[in-house]
Amino acid sequence: MKGDYQDLVDEISTLLGAPATLENRDFRLIAFGAHDSDDDLAMDPVRTRSILTRGSTAAVRSWFEGFGIARATGPVRIPAAPEAGVFRGRICLPVRYRGIVQGYVWLLDREPGPAPEALAAAMEVADRIGVLLAEEAKAGADLSREFLAVLTAGRGWQQDMAVSALRAALGPAAADELHTVVCVVPWTAEAPATVPGAAAVCVVPGRGADAGHGQGAPDSPGGAGSGARDAAGGSPGGSGGLGPAMGRALAVLVRLRSADVLGPAEAVATRLLGSGPGAGAAARTAAGAAAAGGGRTAAGAAVPAAAAGTARTAAAGRPGNASAAGPGAGGRAGGTPAAGGRTGAAVALAPGGGAPGGPAAGIAEPGRGLGGLADAWAQASAAARAAAAQPRLGPVARWSAIGPYRMLSALASAAPADDPAARPLLGPAQRELARTAEVYLDCAGQAGRAAAALGIHRQTLYYRLARVEQLTGLDLDEGEDRLLLHMALKTARLHT
């Protein structure tokens, strides 16, 4: 397929006497013609970046789309804009199939420009490209059965058979390409007919009556992806279902050109969140995370966070130890942030009763071949669950970026946290106490930071913490008790 695109781009380059580039509708580079000109302006910054990084920035995309290329049915001439890095004007040939834009062919403009007859011939070639792009997208949707079988089959011969069937459907070359898996949760609609850039798409059922559980052998202890697979909600070696909190999910197999560039997967995830069943909620979640200053953008870029403090306590004293727990100590009895510490803390929804963060997406680590797809799906679905439970991680989260939720999602895979000590705190009646305890522990036990984050007086904080200790029987000046409660509260998030 890639060779077909290159041949058609070269045909357009010959017809119009200028090197052409082909991008999909997300401005991801597909093919480009040879540049043998001595003209320094033939490779302006925008075109250079497109070829070197296989794509364009959101700002560049928005600028070009402002000329109506997404609605155009014929060639569009775009003037130069040196201040935007566009040193030469462009001619854009919209690539359509049955009226739907599939991509764009770009050429550098020059006076007097191509003859109308040449442009008409080039548009005919662009129409042929549109057919190929549409067929490629449809082929991904048509592989839903084979893709789903790989994600939900157990280990052993069922998995081997499912992988062989998907490999045969994709073809050996496509099956061995670099790829990643994207998970979008929750997904209440059918699988989309086309997803640009996707090799395969399917809807994965959550646990319950509609979930199919495989019967493969359990993962070996410490085996690759064993914890991640459980994090997806399936039993070891069983279904890759999502677990009770997330329900149905959309799985997308996305081709990559580089393991270091997950832009195509992030673009797919962002587009699906913007057009899927929960698009409105996803937008509100993204806006809320940005407003709180503690999240990530849809593309995975870090946003400054005033909440996730990392300073350790100056001293962690036990009650009655005046030397450790006095005013100015970092413990509960009047702690202040250490030098360089932050003054805020993440104010989170209460475990056990708060609403999830809304629609979210997760992206697995890149890989080659199809044998690791089940583990990649486990990573993607765990990242999506973490992003939905903790808005600051989303709305699009990479598996590599969810921190402790990589382990916590495995703990939460089978059932909600039900530790006997933490259980009294996880019911709806104790939301305020649970939130207080979580923020206090997020602040490394620094009372000043926790009280400021919660917007309460320190004495109120101490009263609530005493109630927490009374209900749970835990001593919050003991490291292991803190660890137990912190894990229980964070794990409970994944079941809200």
PEKACOR-V738685 format. One record per helix or strand of 2 or more residues. SS is the DSSP state (H for helix, E for strand). FROM is the first residue (numbers start at 1). TO is the last residue. If there is no record, write none. Layout:
BEGIN
SS,FROM,TO / SS,FROM,TO
END
This chain:
BEGIN
H,2,16 / E,20,24 / E,28,32 / H,40,42 / H,45,53 / H,58,65 / E,76,78 / H,82,84 / E,90,97 / E,100,108 / H,116,142 / H,144,152 / H,157,170 / H,172,175 / E,178,185 / E,198,204 / H,226,231 / E,249,255 / H,263,275 / H,279,292 / H,322,325 / E,360,363 / E,367,368 / H,373,389 / H,391,393 / E,396,398 / H,399,401 / H,405,411 / H,423,425 / H,428,442 / H,447,454 / H,458,472 / H,479,493
END
